[in-house]
Amino acid sequence: MKKGFLYLTCIAALVFSASSVYAQLNVVRIQESKIFDEHLSEVWSYLKSNQSYCDHWTKDWVYPAQKSKLIHSLRGHYSVMMGYQTDEPELQLMMGLTAHFLYNLDDTSYFNVAIAHFKSALSLTIGDGRPMWALAKHYALAGQVIEGWYWIEKARESLGLDDQKEFWNDYAMLAAMANMPVHSIFGMEQHQRIHQKPSYFEEQLGESVKQRVVRVNADSSYLKEQIWFLRRKLNIDEYTCLPLGMRMKLDSSTSVTVYDYDKRQNAVLIEPKAFADSSGRIANMSILMLMRPASEMESLKAYMDKIGEGIKGKKVSFFPCRWGDLMAFEIRDTQTYPELGGGHMWLVGLERAEPSYPGFLFEEPSQPRDIGGALSSEVQYYQPQETIGRFSGKIQYLFLLDTGESIYAPSLEVFTRFLNEQLILE
């Protein structure tokens, strides 16, 4: 059954109006077709002339063209194309778009027909992103936003520079539909870079998309629930803090204590399962993380010196870590944990500059949130979601491995694996 999406339909109606100048048909290169003749030229002209009526679904028909006549004519043109050889990618794209238009006009039997033609075109064009682009819009405008996003990302990886001229407008639109405002902003800026002017999507909805990224202030205080988000996947707990530009993936057996953000600093304590040392003694290790937004005048060394002040037995050492430039102190203190042969710890520090598109790395597509209030069984109403932003400027991270000598080897293995495999920083 057909689904209408209030927010999605508003986007589609704006982006694919007559001002969009045959954006969907740009995926077809008629000049490369080996079978294009006067009959296919007639089909092409009809699709161009009527695209603005049927390139998106409309709940209430308000156009001067009669819907029933459009359906009848599109079916006739589809039948004409059926009489040609089917191993021609441009023909497959035209047939897919015709089926896509029919689906948008509520002839729902053509939904899978359009998919079949686009995938056929994909099989006939090795590494060509145009069929992927068409699939993305077909799925997304039918309400299957996550599937649409999968194909728009595949298209982004494959499209040539010429095709990207129109692509970024659609990319920004689909990102907004998939609740990915940072990706949408990225798409708008790519269009701006190519054309030296805003895209049609940006002109109509760009500001509302930008407002969906909620600003955070490094000088304010935030409860942990406001800035940290936990998602569980099987036996993995995924902790994400967008303001601090970080994500960590830990075994669900790991104890994690997250503290509130206050006085420009946040802390997280990680306590994996206990180890047994060579004597059979059960002992615990821990990883303490400290994170803070820092001004350009605040150096990482000064931060580490402050945290490490008073710690005995520390020396500057090399620590293997995939995050590039960092500072590391190896710490040995025989008076700490004497029952474990003394303390053997690491204090590792690094900092990350603010990325061009904060949050881009962590955004994932999601179905727009249902807000209820459907007027009929065929219509569902959705609204966009907000996403929390990143603290501006660079962010500094400190990681303290706290363990004893008798369990140092397995502790160091856990610590190294955490930094190199389980931690993601923007």
Rosetta blueprint (number, residue, H / E / L):
1 M L
2 K L
3 K L
4 G E
5 F E
6 L H
7 Y H
8 L H
9 T H
10 C H
11 I H
12 A H
13 A H
14 L H
15 V H
16 F L
17 S L
18 A H
19 S H
20 S H
21 V L
22 Y L
23 A L
24 Q H
25 L H
26 N H
27 V H
28 V L
29 R L
30 I H
31 Q H
32 E H
33 S L
34 K L
35 I L
36 F L
37 D L
38 E H
39 H H
40 L H
41 S H
42 E H
43 V H
44 W H
45 S H
46 Y H
47 L H
48 K H
49 S H
50 N H
51 Q H
52 S H
53 Y H
54 C H
55 D L
56 H L
57 W L
58 T L
59 K L
60 D L
61 W L
62 V L
63 Y L
64 P L
65 A L
66 Q L
67 K H
68 S H
69 K H
70 L H
71 I H
72 H H
73 S H
74 L H
75 R H
76 G H
77 H H
78 Y H
79 S H
80 V H
81 M H
82 M H
83 G L
84 Y L
85 Q L
86 T L
87 D L
88 E L
89 P H
90 E H
91 L H
92 Q H
93 L H
94 M H
95 M H
96 G H
97 L H
98 T H
99 A H
100 H H
101 F H
102 L H
103 Y H
104 N H
105 L L
106 D L
107 D L
108 T H
109 S H
110 Y H
111 F H
112 N H
113 V H
114 A H
115 I H
116 A H
117 H H
118 F H
119 K H
120 S H
121 A H
122 L H
123 S H
124 L H
125 T L
126 I L
127 G L
128 D L
129 G L
130 R H
131 P H
132 M H
133 W H
134 A H
135 L H
136 A H
137 K H
138 H H
139 Y H
140 A H
141 L H
142 A L
143 G L
144 Q L
145 V H
146 I H
147 E H
148 G H
149 W H
150 Y H
151 W H
152 I H
153 E H
154 K H
155 A H
156 R H
157 E H
158 S H
159 L L
160 G L
161 L L
162 D L
163 D L
164 Q H
165 K H
166 E H
167 F H
168 W H
169 N H
170 D H
171 Y H
172 A H
173 M H
174 L H
175 A H
176 A H
177 M H
178 A L
179 N L
180 M L
181 P H
182 V H
183 H H
184 S H
185 I H
186 F H
187 G H
188 M H
189 E H
190 Q H
191 H H
192 Q H
193 R H
194 I H
195 H H
196 Q L
197 K L
198 P L
199 S L
200 Y H
201 F H
202 E H
203 E H
204 Q H
205 L H
206 G H
207 E H
208 S H
209 V H
210 K H
211 Q L
212 R L
213 V E
214 V E
215 R L
216 V L
217 N L
218 A L
219 D L
220 S L
221 S L
222 Y E
223 L L
224 K H
225 E H
226 Q H
227 I H
228 W E
229 F E
230 L E
231 R E
232 R E
233 K E
234 L L
235 N L
236 I E
237 D E
238 E E
239 Y E
240 T E
241 C E
242 L L
243 P L
244 L L
245 G L
246 M E
247 R E
248 M E
249 K E
250 L E
251 D E
252 S L
253 S L
254 T L
255 S E
256 V E
257 T E
258 V E
259 Y L
260 D L
261 Y E
262 D E
263 K L
264 R L
265 Q E
266 N E
267 A E
268 V E
269 L E
270 I E
271 E E
272 P L
273 K L
274 A L
275 F E
276 A E
277 D L
278 S L
279 S L
280 G L
281 R L
282 I E
283 A E
284 N L
285 M L
286 S E
287 I E
288 L E
289 M E
290 L E
291 M E
292 R E
293 P E
294 A E
295 S L
296 E L
297 M L
298 E L
299 S L
300 L H
301 K H
302 A H
303 Y H
304 M H
305 D H
306 K H
307 I H
308 G L
309 E L
310 G L
311 I L
312 K L
313 G L
314 K E
315 K E
316 V E
317 S L
318 F L
319 F L
320 P L
321 C L
322 R L
323 W L
324 G L
325 D L
326 L L
327 M E
328 A E
329 F E
330 E E
331 I E
332 R E
333 D E
334 T L
335 Q L
336 T L
337 Y L
338 P H
339 E H
340 L H
341 G L
342 G L
343 G E
344 H E
345 M E
346 W E
347 L E
348 V E
349 G E
350 L E
351 E E
352 R E
353 A L
354 E L
355 P L
356 S L
357 Y L
358 P L
359 G L
360 F H
361 L H
362 F H
363 E L
364 E L
365 P L
366 S L
367 Q L
368 P L
369 R E
370 D E
371 I L
372 G L
373 G L
374 A L
375 L L
376 S L
377 S L
378 E L
379 V E
380 Q E
381 Y L
382 Y E
383 Q E
384 P L
385 Q L
386 E L
387 T E
388 I E
389 G L
390 R L
391 F L
392 S L
393 G L
394 K E
395 I E
396 Q E
397 Y E
398 L E
399 F E
400 L E
401 L E
402 D E
403 T L
404 G E
405 E H
406 S H
407 I H
408 Y H
409 A H
410 P H
411 S H
412 L H
413 E H
414 V H
415 F H
416 T H
417 R H
418 F H
419 L H
420 N H
421 E H
422 Q H
423 L E
424 I E
425 L E
426 E L
